[in-house]
Amino acid sequence: MGDRQPHLNGAYYGPSIPPPTKTSHSHGRRGGGCCCLGDCLGCCGCCILSVIFNIIITLAIVVGIAALIIWLIFRPNAIKFHVTDAKLTQFTLGTDNNLRYNLDLNFTIRNPNRRIGVYYDQIEVRGYYGDQRFGASNVSPFYQGHKNTTVVGTNIAGQSLVVLNGGDRRDMDEDVKSGIYRIDAKLRLKIRFKFGLIKSWKFKPKIRCDLKVPLSSSNTTSGFQFQRTKCDVDF
């Protein structure tokens, strides 16, 4: 027991208690760490990136589900292209490498879908011999309804400079002898699909038709007639 203090009537009250320390509460930190609001707006950019990433993922999921629903409802089938008739009245390559040509083509375009219409905003038909393009023509835009077959005709005529390599030159010599020419017709399209009241963005499919066309003025074709030809479609 410690010594009694006489001025306190002999009672012992223990050691003096120091006054409580004052704690200060700062409303922000200086250096190091991030405040709650600053995490997303200032010092912690990862929060913003995380929010953006989550939004992108959510949108991708929504778009994917919507596309699946549309596919399940409409069940789209591929459009089919055929060349039903081709008439070649001139195809002459001069010694100056100028090709004079006159080619008539008839196409059928089949839309087999029951609930999907097609807008053909642009159709360009190009003629090729080997890997050389010799001419082109355009078809007027049109809309094709459900389960519909549309007949499209075009004429590619004129003259152009065509320089053939060794292999294509040999093919040309063979075709001149036989009177049957190996010509490629390529279509460049800009189309949109219509799903009920909804119209899609533009697609640019590429269509290729490998043709064997007899020269109508030739006597060496041995009765060969043009055969209906299915075209390859590449979306």
Salt bridges, closest charged atoms under 4 A:
ASP121 OD2 - ARG192 NE 2.71
GLU124 OE1 - ARG126 NH2 3.05
GLU124 OE2 - ARG133 NH2 3.49
ASP171 OD1 - ARG182 NH2 3.73
GLU174 OE1 - ARG182 NH2 3.27
ASP175 OD1 - ARG182 NH2 2.88
ASP184 OD2 - ARG208 NH2 3.05
ASP210 OD1 - ARG208 NE 2.88
